[in-house]
Amino acid sequence: MSLAVFEHISQVDSWVNSQQQLGLTVGFVPTMGALHAGHASLLKLASQHCEIVVASIFVNPTQFNNAEDLLKYPRTLEADLALLEASGCHAVFCPEISEMYTPEEHTSHWDFGPLSHSLEGFYRPGHFDGVLTIVKKLFQAVHPDKAFFGEKDFQQLMLIRRMALEEKFPIEIIAAPTIREPSGLAMSSRNRRLSPSSLPIAIEISKALLKAADAGRTKTPAEVLDQTLIQLKSTERLNIEYCALVNERTFEPFQEWPSERAVLLVAAFLDEIRLIDNVVI
């Protein structure tokens, strides 16, 4: 089956319906394009769980609180379509902005406490409302059986789980581990903007996080956080926005290790490029 490309909600809705009526399970991988090996791993995971795999490519304007960041976001549609087809994807939804938003439309708002307001929610006001608004719209358009998201955007992943539960979407949300370069650097579309001289500095983020993960819970939470911060702050040209150790479910900090998984998350600027990464402890 060659890759089917749809630009309108009615088209993708009808096509997915036809596959589900045949008894086939549909998996969905939403993206903003500029695809890389991390996206390919999501597509592979989707194909392991589902007979049909649908992706979307949509650079969502409502989740950018920095207009310049939106303008600089890489757009590589031809290469993206080639990667999707090579990965065994069956269909892709590539709508225009006018297909997803009316001219005067505002984003919806969800409040899940610290999960919504801390870290990314604090430093990028309005970002998560934009993310959840478009994911809801995409879920309604594609209505898959399962949807796949990477753990690199961990806070986003947990919010999508909560939103899907609150909106009563009958969709199973499946998480995929962060895919890393051989150096340890978390794969991201933003990495394309890193200069050769910046790469060794960016790698220091993953080095600090992976060191903390290797130590595990042999140290106290305060020691893990302090040592990670010391390592990151000693890296020239790296401007730390946040470094936090939180409960996976609530995103609240803690003094003693919780029974649930803990997540160590970092956001930092390398020159004007914002990088995020995390590890589970």
Secondary structure by P-SEA (a helix, b strand, c coil): ccbbbbccaaaaaaaaaaaaaabbbbbbbbbcccccaaaaaaaaaaaacccbbbbbbcccccccccaaaaaaccccaaaaaaaaaaacccbbbbbccccccccbbbbbbbbccccccccccccccaaaaaaaaaaaaaaaaccccbbbbbccaaaaaaaaaaaaaaacccbbbbbbccccccccccccccccccccccccccaaaaaaaaaaaaacccccaaaaaaaaaaaaaaccccccccccccccccccccccccccbbbbbbbbbcccbbbbccccc
